[in-house]
Amino acid sequence: MLLLISGSPSAESANSRFLRAIGQMSGRTICAADYLADLPVFQPGRDKAPWPPTVLRWRKELAAAEAVIFSTPAYLHNLPGVLKNALDWLASSGELDQKPALVFTFTPSSPRGERARQSLLWSLEALNTRVVAEAALYQNDVSFTENGDIAAGDSREMLVEALGLLP
Ligand SMILES: Cc1cc2nc3c(=O)[nH]c(=O)nc-3n(C[C@H](O)[C@H](O)[C@H](O)COP(=O)(O)O)c2cc1C
């Protein structure tokens, strides 16, 4: 199973749509972690039983995933708080330790999510995640077919190649 992790808290998220398309393209079983905005704010004192159900779900789905794919917008040149909060919940439990991951930022304009991507990579490094490929994409670089698939082009080729690097 591939776990799709969108950094966007928006219901109409370009990143979530992009992730769904990548998941479809992989031909593998996918699961979307679409509840990250429902995780409580991480506080060290709350990281103990009884854990909130969303925290247990997040950790369980990550543990079950063969690999994960992140795609996130930039918020104020950084990763959105919901994604950072979700990662903070893993600091002591370690589900991303050695987990193979693809990491994308998918943003509409300059500076192409570079800083958000770098910030996400730092957090993933702290969690010992095995990032096998990463890229910062402009939303204009990717077009979709009517079915929601990624249309043929350079971005699709790059994504196919990146998917091929996952175990
Ligand atoms: C609070 C906020 C801050 C943002 N900051 C940035 C930014 O620093 N750089 C950027 O390229 N886009 C920024 N954006 C624009 C988002 O990247 C853009 O709306 C993106 O499409 C959101 O992705 P989503 O549709 O997956 O939610 C910001 C949007 C919001 C709501």
The ligand as an ORCA input file, in Angstrom:
! r2SCAN-3c Opt
* xyz 0 1
  C      -1.841     30.894      4.084
  C      -1.272     30.700      2.690
  C       0.064     30.988      2.452
  C       0.627     30.767      1.191
  N       1.961     30.991      0.995
  C       2.543     30.681     -0.186
  C       3.943     30.783     -0.394
  O       4.689     31.179      0.487
  N       4.474     30.422     -1.601
  C       3.671     29.955     -2.611
  O       4.191     29.619     -3.681
  N       2.328     29.849     -2.456
  C       1.758     30.196     -1.276
  N       0.399     30.058     -1.106
  C      -0.412     29.616     -2.219
  C      -0.586     28.122     -2.215
  O       0.648     27.498     -2.524
  C      -1.614     27.756     -3.266
  O      -2.855     28.309     -2.881
  C      -1.721     26.275     -3.489
  O      -2.422     26.033     -4.672
  C      -2.454     25.603     -2.352
  O      -2.416     24.228     -2.588
  P      -3.707     23.344     -2.386
  O      -4.665     23.722     -3.528
  O      -3.210     21.946     -2.505
  O      -4.291     23.693     -1.052
  C      -0.182     30.299      0.135
  C      -1.550     30.018      0.396
  C      -2.084     30.212      1.648
  C      -3.539     29.887      1.894
*
